[in-house]
Amino acid sequence: MHFELSEEQSAIFDMAYAFGQDNIAPHARDWEKQGTIPKDLWPQIAQLGLGGIYVSEDMGGSGLLRLDATLVFEALAMACPSVGSFLGMIDKFGSDDLRAKWLPKMCSMETVFSYCLTEPGSGSDAAALRTRAERTNEGYAVTGTKAFISGGGYSDAYIVMCRTGEDGPKGISSLIVEHGADGLSFGGLEDKMGWRSQPTAQVQFDACHVPSDNLIGEEGRGFSYAMAGLDGGRLNIAASALGGAQQALNMTLTYMGERKAFGKSIDQFQALQFRLADMEVKLQSARTFLRQAAWKLDNRTPDATKFCAMAKLYVTDAAFSVANDCLQLHGGYGYLADYGIEKIVRDLRVHQILEGTNEIMRLIISRQMLADR
Ligand SMILES: Cc1cc2nc3c(=O)[nH]c(=O)nc-3n(C[C@H](O)[C@H](O)[C@H](O)COP(=O)(O)OP(=O)(O)OC[C@H]3O[C@@H](n4cnc5c(N)ncnc54)[C@H](O)[C@@H]3O)c2cc1C
């Protein structure tokens, strides 16, 4: 059993970290104010091979492991959890479920994709979705509304889970709807607590015309593709939370050496030193657990889904708690935007909610435990 990263993996982390510090961190607050990420960032990320991390090389991807992807998302989120997570959201579907036609464009990030599962009436209970795709002579006419879509109105294409058949998961298919399609429109930008640099909006379909070529895989298999994408998506979201929290902890270590109270720097108070130790344990254990889950997904072990859910739950809770404690250790300055901590706290809160809420993670874990007994 090896716990250390290979030389190649360390290089992947260092490359993503350096890119984030040079090209994302200096702009993160401006992008947050503007409510958008410049689109020319994505081809730059793609040039580093981070557009299709685990897509095979013959399809234009990097052919790396899920474990490698956790390193990339952790490193990028150290620059900005909102930007790093956006890549995580669009990259999660980068599997062979997408046919050759789409993968090269996805990997070069000429085409930015959004992923549309949630609806106003169905979030956790995703299989209850009601967006319907009726067959037409040329393809499909899609009608319905998707809610909370990261990149809604910004992306070039939308991977849409919609109903082509019966109620329940087996009646769901997955279609690609390109920006500009007839009958495609968007709601206003959501005004959010965090992740403010990435646009979130409703995506609306009104008899939206989709050619039959844009069906991903087979009809009726869309939900299984979506669920398969979620295991990796959960790792990406967890890794981004970890990177944000690690950055908050690094900043706190520096700050505590500079800030004085009662005649000494605050890192001299044992009560606060113990808080540092607790935070370090939380993040290191979260990292180990995350990498174990990624290893299981890479090796397709039967318990991979359960481990991805456990890692998502544990890492995102630990990361939010550490970021929040870091804010506390900054005193009043932690509450000011200039110190960078409050943004991390705001950004990390949603990691406990999306890619399946942490309650749903408990559901997945406990169901599997009961099934295995
Ligand atoms: C910023 C942001 C970006 C997002 N981006 C996307 C995106 O790009 N694409 C996309 O498809 N979706 C996206 N989402 C949606 C996200 O995945 C959903 O918000 C999430 O799955 C929860 O669904 P819901 O909001 O409808 O909550 P609900 O399902 O209504 O849940 C409400 C509460 O009830 C709890 N709950 C529900 N069912 C159970 C149960 N059986 N047992 C115990 N507790 C339960 C939940 O945990 C939660 O606490 C995004 C959300 C946000 C906030």
The ligand as an SDF file (V2000), in Angstrom:
LIG
                    3D

 53 58  0  0  0  0  0  0  0  0999 V2000
  -24.9830   26.9860   -6.5950 C   0  0  0  0  0  0  0  0  0  0  0  0
  -25.6630   25.7460   -7.0790 C   0  0  0  0  0  0  0  0  0  0  0  0
  -25.2800   25.1830   -8.2760 C   0  0  0  0  0  0  0  0  0  0  0  0
  -25.9430   24.0430   -8.7570 C   0  0  0  0  0  0  0  0  0  0  0  0
  -25.5860   23.5370   -9.9750 N   0  0  0  0  0  0  0  0  0  0  0  0
  -26.3350   22.5430  -10.5140 C   0  0  0  0  0  0  0  0  0  0  0  0
  -26.0890   22.1040  -11.8580 C   0  0  0  0  0  0  0  0  0  0  0  0
  -25.1990   22.5850  -12.5560 O   0  0  0  0  0  0  0  0  0  0  0  0
  -26.8830   21.1340  -12.3690 N   0  0  0  0  0  0  0  0  0  0  0  0
  -27.8890   20.5610  -11.6580 C   0  0  0  0  0  0  0  0  0  0  0  0
  -28.5550   19.6810  -12.1940 O   0  0  0  0  0  0  0  0  0  0  0  0
  -28.1440   20.9500  -10.3780 N   0  0  0  0  0  0  0  0  0  0  0  0
  -27.3940   21.9290   -9.7940 C   0  0  0  0  0  0  0  0  0  0  0  0
  -27.6570   22.3620   -8.5170 N   0  0  0  0  0  0  0  0  0  0  0  0
  -28.7840   21.7810   -7.7960 C   0  0  0  0  0  0  0  0  0  0  0  0
  -28.3980   20.9060   -6.6170 C   0  0  0  0  0  0  0  0  0  0  0  0
  -27.8570   19.7040   -7.0830 O   0  0  0  0  0  0  0  0  0  0  0  0
  -29.6760   20.7240   -5.7560 C   0  0  0  0  0  0  0  0  0  0  0  0
  -29.9330   21.9670   -5.1320 O   0  0  0  0  0  0  0  0  0  0  0  0
  -29.5090   19.6300   -4.7240 C   0  0  0  0  0  0  0  0  0  0  0  0
  -29.4480   18.3670   -5.3390 O   0  0  0  0  0  0  0  0  0  0  0  0
  -30.6580   19.6110   -3.7000 C   0  0  0  0  0  0  0  0  0  0  0  0
  -31.9040   19.6410   -4.3170 O   0  0  0  0  0  0  0  0  0  0  0  0
  -32.9950   20.7140   -3.8280 P   0  0  0  0  0  0  0  0  0  0  0  0
  -32.3300   22.0330   -3.7760 O   0  0  0  0  0  0  0  0  0  0  0  0
  -34.1980   20.5510   -4.6770 O   0  0  0  0  0  0  0  0  0  0  0  0
  -33.3160   20.2890   -2.3300 O   0  0  0  0  0  0  0  0  0  0  0  0
  -34.4490   19.2030   -1.8510 P   0  0  0  0  0  0  0  0  0  0  0  0
  -34.2800   17.9350   -2.6020 O   0  0  0  0  0  0  0  0  0  0  0  0
  -35.7740   19.8690   -1.9050 O   0  0  0  0  0  0  0  0  0  0  0  0
  -34.0020   19.0150   -0.3590 O   0  0  0  0  0  0  0  0  0  0  0  0
  -34.3840   19.8830    0.7300 C   0  0  0  0  0  0  0  0  0  0  0  0
  -33.8060   19.2920    2.0270 C   0  0  0  0  0  0  0  0  0  0  0  0
  -34.4080   18.0110    2.2820 O   0  0  0  0  0  0  0  0  0  0  0  0
  -33.3650   17.0380    2.4170 C   0  0  0  0  0  0  0  0  0  0  0  0
  -33.8540   15.7600    1.8760 N   0  0  0  0  0  0  0  0  0  0  0  0
  -34.4700   15.5390    0.6780 C   0  0  0  0  0  0  0  0  0  0  0  0
  -34.7730   14.2450    0.5480 N   0  0  0  0  0  0  0  0  0  0  0  0
  -34.3550   13.6190    1.6730 C   0  0  0  0  0  0  0  0  0  0  0  0
  -34.4010   12.2610    2.1550 C   0  0  0  0  0  0  0  0  0  0  0  0
  -34.8960   11.2690    1.4240 N   0  0  0  0  0  0  0  0  0  0  0  0
  -33.8760   11.9830    3.3760 N   0  0  0  0  0  0  0  0  0  0  0  0
  -33.3250   12.9830    4.1320 C   0  0  0  0  0  0  0  0  0  0  0  0
  -33.2530   14.2850    3.7330 N   0  0  0  0  0  0  0  0  0  0  0  0
  -33.7580   14.5890    2.5150 C   0  0  0  0  0  0  0  0  0  0  0  0
  -32.1920   17.5830    1.6210 C   0  0  0  0  0  0  0  0  0  0  0  0
  -30.9660   17.0260    2.0380 O   0  0  0  0  0  0  0  0  0  0  0  0
  -32.2960   19.0760    1.9500 C   0  0  0  0  0  0  0  0  0  0  0  0
  -31.7190   19.3240    3.2070 O   0  0  0  0  0  0  0  0  0  0  0  0
  -26.9780   23.4580   -7.9960 C   0  0  0  0  0  0  0  0  0  0  0  0
  -27.3410   24.0180   -6.7610 C   0  0  0  0  0  0  0  0  0  0  0  0
  -26.7080   25.1440   -6.3050 C   0  0  0  0  0  0  0  0  0  0  0  0
  -27.1420   25.7400   -4.9820 C   0  0  0  0  0  0  0  0  0  0  0  0
  1  2  1  0
  2  3  1  0
  2 52  2  0
  3  4  2  0
  4  5  1  0
  4 50  1  0
  5  6  2  0
  6  7  1  0
  6 13  1  0
  7  8  2  0
  7  9  1  0
  9 10  1  0
 10 11  2  0
 10 12  1  0
 12 13  2  0
 13 14  1  0
 14 15  1  0
 14 50  1  0
 15 16  1  0
 16 17  1  0
 16 18  1  0
 18 19  1  0
 18 20  1  0
 20 21  1  0
 20 22  1  0
 22 23  1  0
 23 24  1  0
 24 25  2  0
 24 26  1  0
 24 27  1  0
 27 28  1  0
 28 29  2  0
 28 30  1  0
 28 31  1  0
 31 32  1  0
 32 33  1  0
 33 34  1  0
 33 48  1  0
 34 35  1  0
 35 36  1  0
 35 46  1  0
 36 37  1  0
 36 45  1  0
 37 38  2  0
 38 39  1  0
 39 40  1  0
 39 45  2  0
 40 41  1  0
 40 42  2  0
 42 43  1  0
 43 44  2  0
 44 45  1  0
 46 47  1  0
 46 48  1  0
 48 49  1  0
 50 51  2  0
 51 52  1  0
 52 53  1  0
M  END
$$$$
